[in-house]
Amino acid sequence: MHLKFICYTPNFKIQKGYLCLIIVPNCQKKISISKVFCSRDCKDNYFQMVAIQIPKPFIKRIFVFCDKEQREKEISNFARRHGWKESLIRNKIEKLKEEYGY
């Protein structure tokens, strides 16, 4: 089920404080995005997870050329450098690891 997002902002970017609506595919009803997520933290985590882009060479480097201790440091540094939550980075890396076969 794919949901279509509509955000009413000046530049059509998802920003805090603006009204975001989701169009439900079956009935075309518009519902507030605040009703879709259980909490603000849940909503922030979802959109941050969508925004996280991890390059394939980084995944290859940490799984082929680094031992476990170095891998942990690299992941921490990557999260800090990009300003993302480390737990979300770890989740994304686990998904990509399986996808790439490492």
C-alpha positions as CSV (number, residue, x, y, z in Angstrom):
1,M,0.0,0.0,0.0
2,H,1.6,3.3,-1.1
3,L,0.5,6.5,0.6
4,K,0.7,9.8,-1.1
5,F,2.0,12.7,1.0
6,I,0.9,16.3,0.5
7,C,2.6,18.9,2.6
8,Y,1.2,22.5,2.6
9,T,4.4,24.5,2.9
10,P,5.7,27.4,0.9
11,N,8.4,25.3,-1.0
12,F,6.6,21.9,-0.7
13,K,9.2,20.6,1.7
14,I,8.4,18.7,4.8
15,Q,9.1,21.0,7.7
16,K,8.1,21.1,11.3
17,G,5.0,23.2,12.1
18,Y,3.3,22.7,8.7
19,L,0.2,20.7,8.1
20,C,0.9,17.5,6.3
21,L,-1.8,15.3,4.9
22,I,-1.8,11.7,3.6
23,I,-4.1,10.6,0.8
24,V,-5.3,7.1,1.4
25,P,-5.2,5.2,-1.9
26,N,-8.5,3.3,-1.5
27,C,-10.9,6.0,-0.7
28,Q,-8.8,9.2,-1.5
29,K,-9.6,10.6,1.9
30,K,-7.1,13.1,3.3
31,I,-6.0,12.5,6.9
32,S,-3.6,14.5,9.0
33,I,-0.1,13.0,9.3
34,S,-0.2,13.4,13.1
35,K,-2.9,10.6,13.2
36,V,-0.6,8.2,11.3
37,F,2.3,8.1,13.8
38,C,2.0,7.2,17.5
39,S,4.3,10.0,18.6
40,R,6.3,13.0,17.4
41,D,9.5,11.0,17.9
42,C,8.1,8.1,15.8
43,K,7.3,10.6,13.0
44,D,10.8,12.2,13.2
45,N,12.4,8.8,13.1
46,Y,10.4,7.7,10.0
47,F,11.3,10.8,8.0
48,Q,14.9,10.7,9.1
49,M,15.1,7.0,8.1
50,V,13.7,7.9,4.7
51,A,16.3,10.7,4.3
52,I,19.3,8.5,5.3
53,Q,21.5,7.7,2.3
54,I,24.4,5.3,2.9
55,P,26.8,4.9,-0.1
56,K,27.5,1.4,-1.2
57,P,31.3,1.9,-1.0
58,F,30.9,2.8,2.7
59,I,29.0,-0.5,3.4
60,K,31.6,-2.4,1.5
61,R,34.5,-0.8,3.4
62,I,33.1,-1.4,6.8
63,F,32.2,-5.1,6.1
64,V,35.2,-6.1,4.0
65,F,38.1,-4.0,5.3
66,C,37.2,-3.3,8.9
67,D,37.1,-5.6,11.9
68,K,34.1,-5.3,14.4
69,E,35.7,-2.6,16.5
70,Q,36.7,-0.4,13.6
71,R,33.2,-0.9,12.1
72,E,31.6,0.4,15.3
73,K,33.8,3.5,15.2
74,E,33.1,4.1,11.5
75,I,29.4,3.9,12.1
76,S,29.5,6.2,15.0
77,N,31.6,8.7,13.1
78,F,29.3,8.5,10.1
79,A,26.2,9.2,12.2
80,R,27.9,12.1,14.0
81,R,29.2,13.6,10.8
82,H,25.8,13.6,9.1
83,G,23.8,14.5,12.2
84,W,21.6,11.4,12.2
85,K,20.7,9.1,15.0
86,E,23.1,6.3,15.4
87,S,20.4,3.7,16.0
88,L,18.7,4.6,12.7
89,I,22.0,4.3,10.9
90,R,22.6,0.9,12.4
91,N,19.1,-0.2,11.3
92,K,19.7,1.1,7.7
93,I,23.1,-0.6,7.5
94,E,21.6,-3.9,8.6
95,K,19.0,-3.7,5.9
96,L,21.6,-2.8,3.3
97,K,24.0,-5.5,4.5
98,E,21.4,-8.1,3.7
99,E,20.5,-6.5,0.4
100,Y,24.2,-6.4,-0.7
101,G,25.0,-9.9,0.7
102,Y,27.7,-9.0,3.3
